[in-house]
Amino acid sequence: MRSQILHATVCCIAGLALAGAASSAAPEIIAKGGSTELAGADVRLLLADLPEATRKAVVTDLPTLDQLVRAEIARRALVGEARSAGLDRDAATKALLDRVRDDALLRLWVTSRVQVPAEYPSAAELQAAYEANQSQLTPGAEYRLAQIFIAAPDGGDAQKLVQALRKSSEVGGRLAATGADFAKLAREYSEHAPSAAQGGDLGVLPENRLLPEVALAVKNLKPGDVAGPIKTTQGLHFVKLVESKPAQIPTLAQVRDQLRDALRNQREQEMRQAFLDDAGRKLNIVVNQVELARLQQSLR
């Protein structure tokens, strides 16, 4: 009896162990769309293919990671539809896919032969690149603006343009009056509904997001000043500068990762090109210029 109990106990333990092993071996399903599934291992492979800076940004932001997963499910589902329709068996498609596969294989081969040293760039190289590229690394000034916008697109109806000019003249006259309330006038006159509802407030905008004509005018304003009408391709703008923040040069510590990735990418491209150039020299390639010229003529 004791031996039977011991045997049953061993079998039970073994069964639990096998069940546990099967459970741990099953892939964790992260997402599913229709019949398409995405496991955790699939997501890890997706992330591994991303540039380091992009990967860090994705894994630290759940909505962005969610978007990546959804996009991959859709991609796989559409690829499945294309295969089900037999597109991959079409002769022209097969030739194109062969070319794509060969290009991918070449990239993988070159990557396996070209490795940027782990220690690159050095601290001195980072410092030199930082000093040489401060203007590109420095974001532009930021402005908090309010606007009154009157639609008058280039090439628009002539009668509507006349109406827009009359409206602009009326707005300008009211803004020039002592004690004019810009927010009130924006709610009354502005044709940009989202900002009009906020008294014309556009929030804080970096200089590179402003229309060129607006950016030029804003640079000469002091907080509280109003400029306009400013003509753009979209219409007429009256702009009030609420506050401004001048461009600030970032420290090396703030841009170290960005700069390091840029330098490594640049070095990798240089090394790849050198590898390909060297391969061409070793092949001692000879081109029949006469036949090449004839081919060129036939292609025109």
TIMAR-481808 format. One record per residue: residue number from 1; residue in three letters; y, z, x of N, C-alpha, C, O in turn. Coordinates in pm, whole numbers, m for minus. Atoms other than C-alpha are relative to their C-alpha. Example, Ala and Ser with C-alpha at 12.3 -4.5 7.8 and 13.67 -1.06 7.14 Angstrom:
# TIMAR-481808
    i   aa     n.Y     n.Z     n.X    ca.Y    ca.Z    ca.X     c.Y     c.Z     c.X     o.Y     o.Z     o.X
    1  ALA    m119       0      89    m450     780    1230     120       0      90     118      66     194
    2  SER    m119      m6     m82    m106     714    1367     109      73     m77     220      90     m26
# end
This chain:
# TIMAR-481808
    i   aa     n.Y     n.Z     n.X    ca.Y    ca.Z    ca.X     c.Y     c.Z     c.X     o.Y     o.Z     o.X
    1  MET    m121       0      83       0       0       0     125       0      86     220     m74      61
    2  ARG    m117      m9     m87     240      96     278      27    m135      66     143    m175      80
    3  SER     m17     130     m67     175    m239     451      56    m103     m98     132    m191     m59
    4  GLN     m51      94     101     244    m425     125     150      20     m21     228     m75     m33
    5  ILE    m143     m32      18     576    m244      80      81     m50     119     189    m107     104
    6  LEU     m70      43    m121     669    m313     442      15    m152       1     120    m204      37
    7  HIS      m4     147       3     581    m683     399     104     m50    m101     178    m144     m74
    8  ALA     m97      40     103     785    m708      80     143      23      47     234     m56      22
    9  THR    m134     m32     m50    1080    m538     248      45    m103     102     159    m149     100
   10  VAL     m32     100    m102    1066    m777     543      35    m133     m64     133    m197     m25
   11  CYS     m25     126      70    1047   m1077     310     135       1     m70     208     m98     m70
   12  CYS    m129     m14      69    1344    m948     112     115     m14      97     213     m85      72
   13  ILE    m106       7    m103    1551    m897     425      14    m142      52     125    m191      70
   14  ALA      m3     137     m49    1454   m1242     550      65     m91    m102     144    m180     m67
   15  GLY     m59      83     105    1546   m1394     215     150      17      m7     224     m80     m23
   16  LEU    m144     m25       1    1885   m1225     220      67     m64     119     177    m119     107
   17  ALA     m56      60    m120    1942   m1344     576      14    m150     m15     115    m209      23
   18  LEU      m4     144      21    1854   m1701     482     109     m38     m99     178    m138     m82
   19  ALA    m104      27     100    2082   m1685     179     137      14      62     227     m66      36
   20  GLY    m128     m19     m68    2362   m1548     395      31    m115      91     145    m161      99
   21  ALA     m20     113     m91    2311   m1825     648      38    m124     m77     126    m199     m34
   22  ALA     m33     118      82    2316   m2090     376     141       9     m52     214     m90     m58
   23  SER    m134     m19      54    2630   m1940     230     105     m24     107     207     m88      80
   24  SER     m98      16    m106    2807   m1929     566       8    m144      47     111    m189      96
   25  ALA       2     139     m44    2700   m2287     642      71     m92     m99     113    m201     m62
   26  ALA     m65      84     100    2849   m2420     318     149     m15      32     217      84      57
   27  PRO    m142      19     m31    3190   m2577     380      89      58    m108      59      49    m227
   28  GLU     m94     m51      98    3485   m2409     216      82    m116     m53     146    m187      24
   29  ILE     m73     110      62    3640   m2654     m30     145      44     m24     172     138     m99
   30  ILE    m142     m35      10    4018   m2645       3      65     m67    m121     150      m8    m188
   31  ALA     m61      73     111    4103   m2909    m255     m98    m104     m54    m189    m148      16
   32  LYS      85     101      63    3941   m3150    m498      84     m80     m99     163     m25    m175
   33  GLY     m67      88      95    4072   m3449    m688     m98    m104     m47    m139    m189      32
   34  GLY     106      88      46    3828   m3637    m908    m128      35      71    m171     150      69
   35  SER     122     m26     m76    3515   m3675    m698      26      20     148     m67      33     227
   36  THR     m37     m12    m141    3706   m3641    m370      25     146      35     103     214     m33
   37  GLU     m16    m138     m44    3682   m3309    m187      52       4     142      33     m89     221
   38  LEU     m54     m22    m134    3855   m3173     120     m38     140      45       0     239     m17
   39  ALA      44    m129     m52    3696   m2898     326      98      52     105     186     m21     152
   40  GLY     m87     m60    m101    3863   m2661     566      m7     m74     132      95     m91     199
   41  ALA      16      74    m126    3719   m2854     862      80    m129      m2     134    m171     100
   42  ASP     m78     124      13    3885   m3170     729     149      27      22     217     m50      89
   43  VAL    m141     m35     m16    4224   m2997     712      30      31     146     135      m8     198
   44  ARG     m20     m31    m143    4182   m2867    1067       8    m127      83      88    m135     176
   45  LEU      m5     128     m72    4113   m3221    1189     133     m71     m25     190    m130      67
   46  LEU    m130      60      32    4423   m3346    1008     111      62      84     195      m8     140
   47  LEU    m104     m71     m75    4636   m3080    1175     m10     m28     149      92     m36     218
   48  ALA      20      24    m143    4484   m3149    1517      61    m133      42      98    m150     158
   49  ASP     m55     131     m32    4611   m3508    1497     153      m2       2     213    m100      46
   50  LEU    m146      m4       8    4973   m3399    1444      61      41     134      m2     114     210
   51  PRO     m71     m51    m118    5227   m3355    1726      15     152     m12      23     206    m122
   52  GLU       1    m146       0    5243   m2990    1828     113      60     m82      92     153    m159
   53  ALA    m114     m56      74    5591   m2927    1690     m18     m18    m152      14      72    m229
   54  THR      24      25     143    5496   m3087    1355    m110      91     m52    m100     146    m162
   55  ARG     112     m86      41    5169   m2894    1342      48     143     m25      12     205    m125
   56  LYS     m53    m136      16    5352   m2564    1392      81      13    m127      72     112    m199
   57  ALA     m84      m4     120    5598   m2650    1117     m85      m1    m127     m52      66    m225
   58  VAL      86      11     118    5317   m2739     875     m76     130     m24     m82     178    m138
   59  VAL      85    m118      20    5097   m2434     936      80     125     m34      24     223     m82
   60  THR     m82    m117      32    5389   m2195     894      71     m14    m135     144      76    m176
   61  ASP     m65      22     130    5503   m2343     561    m105     m44    m101    m151    m158     m98
   62  LEU     108      28      94    5252   m2324     277      28    m121     m90     m64    m201    m110
   63  PRO     m24     120      83    5424   m2583      48     m20    m131      77     m71    m228      22
   64  THR      19     121     m81    5425   m2836     334    m148     m25      26    m194    m139      21
   65  LEU     144      13     m19    5058   m2766     406     m66     m49    m129    m156    m133    m125
   66  ASP      51      43     130    4985   m2806      34      26    m150     m20     m61    m222     m69
   67  GLN     m35     141      14    5165   m3143      37     m90     m87      88    m132    m195      47
   68  LEU      88      74     m90    4960   m3257     337    m140     m14     m59    m200    m122     m55
   69  VAL     134       2      61    4635   m3163     161      m4     m96    m118     m98    m175    m131
   70  ARG      m4      88     117    4735   m3342    m159       6    m148      42     m62    m232     m16
   71  ALA     m13     137     m48    4835   m3656      34    m133     m51      55    m167    m168      36
   72  GLU     129      41     m56    4498   m3662     213    m102     m24    m110    m181    m119    m101
   73  ILE      90      23     113    4305   m3626    m113      30    m137     m62     m62    m215     m88
   74  ALA     m38     129      59    4501   m3920    m258     m39    m115      92     m87    m218      44
   75  ARG      35     106     m94    4446   m4125      59    m149     m30      m5    m190    m146     m12
   76  ARG     145      19       3    4071   m4070      54     m47     m63    m131    m137    m147    m133
   77  ALA      38      55     130    4048   m4146    m316      32    m149      m7     m48    m228     m57
   78  LEU     m39     141       2    4237   m4475    m274     m87     m84      92    m120    m198      60
   79  VAL      92      71     m90    4022   m4574      24    m134     m22     m70    m195    m128     m57
   80  GLY     124      13      76    3720   m4508    m195       9    m110    m105     m87    m185    m124
   81  GLU     m19     106      99    3861   m4733    m466      m6    m138      65     m66    m231      11
   82  ALA      m1     129     m70    3920   m5011    m214    m142     m41      40    m178    m158      29
   83  ARG     139      31     m39    3561   m4987     m88     m83     m36    m123    m164    m129    m119
   84  SER      76      29     123    3422   m4978    m442      31    m140     m51     m55    m206    m110
   85  ALA     m39     134      44    3616   m5297    m515     m48    m107      96     m32    m226      69
   86  GLY      53      97     m96    3454   m5461    m211     103     m60      93      76    m161     158
   87  LEU    m106      56     m84    3782   m5516     m27     m42      m3     148      m4     m94     221
   88  ASP      40      m6    m141    3623   m5413     304    m104    m106      35    m138    m123     152
   89  ARG      97     106     m27    3370   m5696     266      65    m138       3      m1    m238      33
   90  ASP     m74     125      m7    3638   m5966     243      17     m42     147      45      43     232
   91  ALA      m1      47    m139    3638   m6184     559     133      30      70     134      78     183
   92  ALA    m131     m23     m61    4013   m6160     623      23     150      22      78     191     124
   93  THR     m16    m145     m13    4010   m5786     560     m85      53     114     m40     139     190
   94  LYS      87     m45    m108    3715   m5738     795      61     m32     136      53      50     228
   95  ALA     m64      36    m127    3899   m5924    1071     116      93      32     134     135     146
   96  LEU    m112     m92     m20    4206   m5707    1019     m49     139      36       7     204     124
   97  LEU      55    m132     m29    3996   m5389    1015     m57       6     141     m46     109     209
   98  ASP      51       4    m137    3826   m5497    1338     114      16     100     102      86     200
   99  ARG    m117     m10     m88    4169   m5538    1496      55     142       2      89     196     108
  100  VAL     m50    m138       9    4283   m5199    1371     m92      96      75     m46     184     147
  101  ARG      96     m86     m68    3962   m5036    1495       9     m16     152       2      83     225
  102  ASP     m13      24    m143    3999   m5201    1837     127      65      56     124     123     164
  103  ASP    m125     m61     m44    4361   m5085    1862     m15     152       8      33     216     102
  104  ALA      22    m145      m1    4256   m4730    1771     m88      40     117     m64     142     182
  105  LEU      91     m29    m112    3974   m4742    2026      76      m8     132      54      74     221
  106  LEU     m80      12    m121    4218   m4861    2292      89     122      19     101     175     130
  107  ARG     m87    m117     m10    4459   m4577    2212     m79     123      45     m33     201     128
  108  LEU      84    m113     m37    4176   m4325    2237     m44     m10     146     m49      90     217
  109  TRP      42      20    m138    4058   m4477    2567     114      31      97      95     101     196
  110  VAL    m114     m26     m87    4405   m4473    2720      32     149       1      64     205     106
  111  THR     m25    m144       7    4454   m4115    2597     m97      78      86     m60     176     149
  112  SER     100     m70     m81    4130   m4013    2766      24     m18     149     m21      63     231
  113  ARG     m25      27    m141    4252   m4167    3092     136      47      48     161      60     167
  114  VAL    m138     m40     m33    4614   m4055    3078      25     139     m57      26     157    m178
  115  GLN     m24    m137      43    4683   m3684    3063     127      53      66     136      60     189
  116  VAL    m121     m61     m55    5027   m3532    3102     m37     138      53     m98     216     m20
  117  PRO      36    m131     m56    4989   m3231    3335      49     114     m89     159     110    m143
  118  ALA     m32    m113      88    4986   m2903    3144     128      71      42     199     126     m42
  119  GLU    m117     m72     m49    5261   m2762    3365     131     m79     m15     238     m29      18
  120  TYR    m120      80      17    5501   m3046    3282      58      21    m141     m18      25    m238
  121  PRO    m100      m4    m106    5790   m3006    3235      16     141      58     m12     240      m9
  122  SER     m25    m130     m64    5875   m2729    3479     130      59     m54     204      m7    m126
  123  ALA    m124     m66      45    6154   m2479    3414     122     m75      52     221     m89     m19
  124  ALA    m113      74     m57    6381   m2676    3648      21    m132     m72     135    m172     m95
  125  GLU     m11     127      71    6304   m3003    3470      56      20    m142     134     m62    m190
  126  LEU     m55     m32     132    6376   m2843    3131     150      26       9     228     m22     m74
  127  GLN    m141     m33     m19    6707   m2708    3259      82    m127      24     190    m143     m32
  128  ALA     m71     125     m31    6807   m3049    3399      13     m87    m126     119    m144    m150
  129  ALA      m4      80     122    6718   m3225    3073      96      60    m102     167     m12    m173
  130  TYR     m91     m70      92    6908   m2963    2873     145     m31      36     226     m61     m52
  131  GLU    m139      24     m44    7224   m3011    3080      40    m146     m19     156    m175     m46
  132  ALA     m32     142      10    7199   m3391    3065       9     m48    m145      65    m154    m172
  133  ASN       8      47     139    7146   m3409    2687      64      96    m100      27      96    m217
  134  GLN     m61     m97      91    7366   m3137    2541      68     m66    m119      66     m12    m230
  135  SER     m70      65     111    7565   m3385    2333     m97     m44    m110     m66     m35    m228
  136  GLN     100      40      99    7247   m3516    2165     m65     120     m66    m109     111    m181
  137  LEU      64    m120      54    7111   m3164    2116      93      81     m89      49     167    m165
  138  THR     m99     m78      76    7432   m3033    1960      20     m57    m139      62    m172    m152
  139  PRO     m25      50     136    7448   m3064    1580     150     m12     m24     230      56      38
  140  GLY    m141      17      30    7774   m3181    1434      57     119     m76     m13     215    m108
  141  ALA     m66    m105      76    8027   m2965    1256     m55       4    m142    m113     m94    m190
  142  GLU      43     m17     139    7947   m2830     909     122      28     m86     214      98     m45
  143  TYR    m113     m15      89    8182   m2844     613     m48      43    m139    m147      m9    m190
  144  ARG      21     m29     142    8185   m2679     274     111     m70     m76     229     m42     m57
  145  LEU     m96      87      67    8351   m2928      44     m12      10    m152    m115      46    m207
  146  ALA      m1      24     144    8451   m2976    m317      59    m139     m19     141    m184      60
  147  GLN     m50     136      20    8517   m3318    m462      27     m30    m146     m30      32    m237
  148  ILE     m17      66     129    8648   m3510    m757     m31    m146      26      38    m212     103
  149  PHE      46     137     m27    8468   m3842    m769      25     m88    m121      m3     m51    m235
  150  ILE     m25     100     104    8571   m4150    m965     m74    m127      41     m44    m185     146
  151  ALA      83     116     m34    8320   m4435    m970      83    m127       0     154    m157     m96
  152  ALA     m66     129     m13    8459   m4767    m847     m74     m78     109     m19    m104     216
  153  PRO      81      65    m103    8179   m4948    m662      54    m136      39     109    m209     m43
  154  ASP     m41     132     m47    8256   m5249    m447     m74    m108     m79    m194     m96    m105
  155  GLY      62     109      75    8193   m5570    m638     m18      29    m148     m82     m48    m220
  156  GLY      16     m37     140    8215   m5392    m971      92     m78     m93     169    m163     m49
  157  ASP     m82      65     103    8380   m5502   m1293     147      26      26     186     141      49
  158  ALA    m143     m12     m30    8754   m5569   m1241      71      94     m96     157     172     m55
  159  GLN     m65     m86      99    8855   m5396   m1565     m32     147      26      54     233      11
  160  LYS      38    m138     m30    8659   m5084   m1471      72      50     124     104     168     135
  161  LEU     m73     m39    m121    8828   m5086   m1131     144      40     m34     197     137      20
  162  VAL    m136     m34      42    9169   m5088   m1296       2     137     m68      91     218     m42
  163  GLN      10    m130      68    9063   m4795   m1517     m20     113     102      37     221      88
  164  ALA      25    m101    m103    8937   m4608   m1210     128      30      78     155     145     112
  165  LEU    m125     m20     m75    9269   m4662   m1029     100      80     m83     172     165     m30
  166  ARG     m89     m77      88    9462   m4532   m1331     m42     146      m4      41     236       1
  167  LYS      51    m137       2    9238   m4226   m1347      29      69     131      63     188     133
  168  SER     m27     m55    m132    9280   m4175    m975     147      41      13     179     146      69
  169  SER    m144     m30      m6    9658   m4189   m1008      32     126     m81     114     208     m40
  170  GLU     m22    m119      83    9646   m3929   m1288     m49     126      71      18     229      69
  171  VAL      54    m115     m74    9424   m3698   m1081      90      37     116     117     154     139
  172  GLY     m88     m26    m113    9648   m3736    m779     128      70     m42     175     161      26
  173  GLY    m123     m62      49    9954   m3648    m983     m22     146     m37      62     231      m8
  174  ARG      27    m137      42    9794   m3334   m1127     m31      90     120       4     208     121
  175  LEU      29     m79    m120    9667   m3223    m784     128      33      77     137     136     144
  176  ALA    m125     m21     m72   10018   m3257    m645      86     108     m65     179     159      m2
  177  ALA     m80    m102      70   10154   m3013    m903     m24     137      60    m134     168     106
  178  THR      10    m136     m53   10223   m2658    m790    m105      79     m77    m107      78    m200
  179  GLY     101     m84      63    9930   m2426    m856    m116     m76     m62    m188     m23    m147
  180  ALA     108      80      55    9687   m2708    m931    m135      66      27    m160     113     138
  181  ASP     132     m61     m10    9333   m2578    m995    m103    m112      24    m141    m183     m68
  182  PHE      90     109     m36    9096   m2812    m808    m131       8     m79    m180     m93    m128
  183  ALA     128     m17      69    8781   m2667    m968      12     m43    m147     m77    m109    m201
  184  LYS     m20      36     141    8923   m2708   m1319      12    m151     m15     m44    m209    m107
  185  LEU     m17     144       6    9027   m3067   m1248    m132     m74      28    m159    m179     m29
  186  ALA     130      61     m29    8685   m3145   m1102     m89       1    m124    m155     m98    m154
  187  ARG      81      m8     122    8514   m3025   m1420      50    m102    m105     m28    m155    m184
  188  GLU     m61      88     100    8756   m3238   m1624     m14    m148      34     m39    m230     m53
  189  TYR     m10     141     m38    8768   m3560   m1423    m120     m56      80    m150    m174      69
  190  SER     100      54     m93    8481   m3587   m1172    m117     m66     m73    m166     m16    m174
  191  GLU     110      75      59    8212   m3842   m1250    m132      23      76    m231     m47      54
  192  HIS     125     m41     m66    7956   m3680   m1019     m44     128     m70      m1     238     m36
  193  ALA      34    m108      92    7791   m3460   m1280     m48     129      69      m1     236      32
  194  PRO      50    m125     m59    7601   m3212   m1054     110      85      61     113     207      41
  195  SER    m107     m78     m63    7908   m3112    m853     111      33     m99     175     138     m88
  196  ALA    m105     m26      99    8148   m3140   m1147     m29     128     m76      62     206    m105
  197  ALA      39    m122      72    7952   m2867   m1325      26     125      83      39     235      29
  198  GLN     m26    m112     m90    8013   m2648   m1018     145       2      48     175      58     153
  199  GLY    m140       5     m40    8385   m2712   m1006      22     m89     121     115     m68     199
  200  GLY     m13      94    m111    8333   m2994    m758     m72      44     127     m77     m32     224
  201  ASP      61     m55    m122    8145   m2774    m508    m121     m82      43    m215    m102     m34
  202  LEU     111      76     m57    7916   m2979    m284     m86      85      93    m187      37     144
  203  GLY      73     m84     m93    7796   m2685     m77      34     m33     144     129    m106     171
  204  VAL     m23      22    m144    7774   m2686     302     m77    m124      43    m197    m136      18
  205  LEU      59     126     m42    7708   m3029     452      25     m23     149     136      m1     196
  206  PRO     m24      38    m139    7654   m3133     814      80    m129       6      75    m210     m87
  207  GLU     m88     116     m13    7894   m3396     940     m76    m132     m16     m24    m228     m73
  208  ASN      75     127       4    7620   m3660     972     m49     m36    m140    m104    m144    m159
  209  ARG      38      32     137    7552   m3641     597     118     m43     m85     102     m81    m201
  210  LEU    m118      43      73    7908   m3723     496      16    m151      11     m22    m211     111
  211  LEU     m36     140     m10    8017   m4074     413     103     m16     111     190      70     126
  212  PRO     m89      14    m117    8201   m4211     720     148      18     m34     221      83      40
  213  GLU    m141     m11      37    8534   m4241     536      38     143     m33     148     188      m1
  214  VAL     m26    m141      33    8506   m3885     406       1      86     126      86     172     142
  215  ALA       8     m77    m125    8403   m3747     746     129     m16      79     180      81     135
  216  LEU    m123      24     m75    8707   m3909     906     118      77     m58     199     133      17
  217  ALA    m111     m70      65    8945   m3758     650     m13     151      15      87     220      36
  218  VAL      23    m145      m2    8788   m3411     656      35      60     136      78     176     143
  219  LYS     m26     m51    m135    8832   m3376    1034     145      46      16     174     132      99
  220  ASN    m142     m32     m12    9209   m3356     984      48     105    m100     167     132    m110
  221  LEU     m38     m98     101    9201   m3094     709     m14     142      50     m93     171     140
  222  LYS      15    m144     m19    9249   m2720     718     m56      58    m131     m38      m2    m237
  223  PRO      53     m59     122    9071   m2489     471     106      10    m109     215      63     m86
  224  GLY     m94       0     113    9238   m2530     132      70    m132     m18     123    m159    m126
  225  ASP     m65     131      10    9374   m2878     208     m83     m96     m85    m205     m83     m95
  226  VAL      65     103      81    9297   m3173     m19      40    m137      54     156    m160      88
  227  ALA     m26     138     m42    9266   m3538      84     m47     m93    m110    m146     m66    m178
  228  GLY      44      98      98    9247   m3841    m140     116     m75     m61     231     m35     m46
  229  PRO     136      52      19    9196   m4076    m290     m54     m69     126      19    m142     194
  230  ILE      68      63    m112    8947   m4184     m22     m91    m107     m57    m180     m77    m137
  231  LYS      81     111      53    8796   m4526     m93    m127     m17      82    m122     m28     205
  232  THR     128      31     m61    8428   m4576     m17     m64    m111     m79      m8    m157    m179
  233  THR      69     106      73    8180   m4838    m127     m42      46    m139     m70     m35    m227
  234  GLN      46     m53     128    8087   m4607    m413     114      26     m98      95      19    m220
  235  GLY    m110     m31      89    8429   m4520    m548     113      71      70     138      50     189
  236  LEU    m118     m72     m50    8729   m4292    m502     m29     150       1     m81     205     m96
  237  HIS      32    m140     m17    8701   m3937    m373     128      79      30     208      40     115
  238  PHE     m96    m103     m39    8942   m3644    m374     m83     115      56    m172     165     m12
  239  VAL      84     m98     m68    8804   m3391    m128      82     121      40     191     108      97
  240  LYS     m65    m125     m41    8897   m3027     m77     m90      69     104    m209      88      81
  241  LEU      74     m74    m102    8793   m2848     243       6     149     m34     113     209     m34
  242  VAL       8    m143      30    8677   m2498     151      m7      80     129      69     174     149
  243  GLU      11     m62    m132    8567   m2394     500     m75     m95      93    m145    m185      48
  244  SER      68      85     m98    8441   m2551     820     m58      86     111      m8     195     140
  245  LYS      64     m68    m112    8212   m2449    1103     m12    m102     113     m85    m200      99
  246  PRO       3      99    m108    8267   m2627    1435    m139     m13      62    m222      77      52
  247  ALA     127      22     m68    7979   m2776    1629     m19     103     109      75     134     183
  248  GLN      31    m100    m101    7808   m2520    1850    m115     m49      87    m217     m94      36
  249  ILE     104      43     m94    7608   m2603    2161    m113     102      m4     m89     220      22
  250  PRO     112     m94       3    7259   m2450    2124     m37      45     140     m10     m25     238
  251  THR      48     m47    m129    7114   m2242    2402    m131     m72      34    m196    m130     m52
  252  LEU     126      60     m42    6821   m2368    2606    m117      63     m74    m213      m5    m111
  253  ALA     108     m70      69    6602   m2104    2441     m19     m55    m142    m131     m62    m192
  254  GLN       7      49     138    6686   m2246    2096     m63    m138     m10    m124    m171    m112
  255  VAL      51     138       6    6585   m2602    2184    m114     m24      99    m156    m138     119
  256  ARG     102      16    m104    6318   m2534    2448    m122     m78     m51    m165    m173      14
  257  ASP     119      66      51    6021   m2638    2231      27    m146     m34     m52    m234       0
  258  GLN     m38     137      35    6199   m2946    2096      15     m86     124     m32    m200     129
  259  LEU     m25      74    m124    6305   m3051    2445    m130     m22      77    m152    m130     133
  260  ARG     129      12     m72    5962   m2984    2596     m86    m109     m64    m145    m191       7
  261  ASP      79     102      68    5789   m3197    2331      54    m140      28     m22    m233      50
  262  ALA     m61     131     m26    6038   m3481    2384     m30     m48     141     m60    m166     162
  263  LEU      27      38    m139    5990   m3477    2760    m147     m36      20    m178    m132      91
  264  ARG     143      29     m14    5611   m3467    2733     m35    m134     m68    m114    m211     m14
  265  ASN      24     128      68    5612   m3755    2481      51    m116      84     m15    m220      94
  266  GLN     m56     106     m85    5836   m3959    2709     m88     m24     122    m115    m138     158
  267  ARG      87      14    m117    5617   m3889    3012    m133     m67     m38    m185    m149      37
  268  GLU     126      61      44    5305   m3981    2814      16    m149     m21     m71    m227      19
  269  GLN     m24     142      20    5457   m4315    2712      13     m73     133     m38    m184     148
  270  GLU     m16      62    m132    5554   m4388    3072    m136     m14      70    m164    m117     132
  271  MET     131       3     m64    5205   m4302    3197     m92    m102     m68    m170    m170       0
  272  ARG      81      99      72    5040   m4513    2924      37    m142      45     m50    m224      72
  273  GLN     m44     133     m38    5253   m4815    3013     m41     m32     143     m82    m144     173
  274  ALA      42      20    m138    5181   m4769    3384    m150     m29       9    m193    m112      88
  275  PHE     145      21       3    4808   m4750    3306     m33    m142     m44    m117    m209      15
  276  LEU      24     135      51    4819   m5073    3104      46    m106      99     m21    m208     117
  277  ASP     m49      95    m100    5029   m5251    3367     m97     m11     117    m124    m120     168
  278  ASP      94      m1    m112    4786   m5147    3638    m129     m74     m38    m186    m146      45
  279  ALA     120      70      45    4491   m5274    3430      22    m151       2     m68    m226      40
  280  GLY     m31     143      m3    4663   m5612    3396       0     m57     140     m48    m167     164
  281  ARG      m3      46    m140    4721   m5639    3771    m142     m12      56    m171    m107     129
  282  LYS     137       3     m51    4356   m5560    3846     m79    m119     m55    m173    m165      11
  283  LEU      72     113      59    4240   m5841    3615      40    m134      59     m27    m235      38
  284  ASN     m47     124     m63    4439   m6101    3813      10    m111    m105     m49    m217     m90
  285  ILE     m10      90     114    4534   m6276    3488      73    m130      38     179    m125     101
  286  VAL     m60     131     m23    4610   m6651    3512      21     m67    m135     m72     m74    m216
  287  VAL     m33      64     127    4785   m6830    3224      29    m147      25     107    m182     113
  288  ASN     m26     144      m6    4776   m7208    3177     132     m26     m72     136     m35    m194
  289  GLN    m132      12      58    5148   m7259    3125      18    m129     m81      93    m132    m178
  290  VAL     m11     126      73    5107   m7622    3014     m56      15    m141       7     m22    m240
  291  GLU      63     m18     131    4868   m7534    2734      75     103     m84      83      91    m206
  292  LEU     m77    m102      73    5074   m7228    2644     125     m63     m61     161     m32    m174
  293  ALA    m120      68      52    5384   m7448    2607     m35     m88    m118      40     m94    m216
  294  ARG      43      85     112    5191   m7691    2384     m27      86    m124      10      50    m235
  295  LEU      26     m90     111    5074   m7402    2170     131      48     m62     145      56    m184
  296  GLN    m130     m45      49    5431   m7277    2145      64    m105     m89     119     m73    m195
  297  GLN     m59     108      80    5547   m7616    2019     m68     m11    m136      m2     m35    m237
  298  SER      74      12     125    5273   m7620    1755      30     115     m96      10     102    m217
  299  LEU     m28    m116      83    5378   m7279    1630     139      m3     m61     167      74    m153
  300  ARG    m139       4      50    5743   m7373    1569       8     m63    m139     117     m74    m195
# end
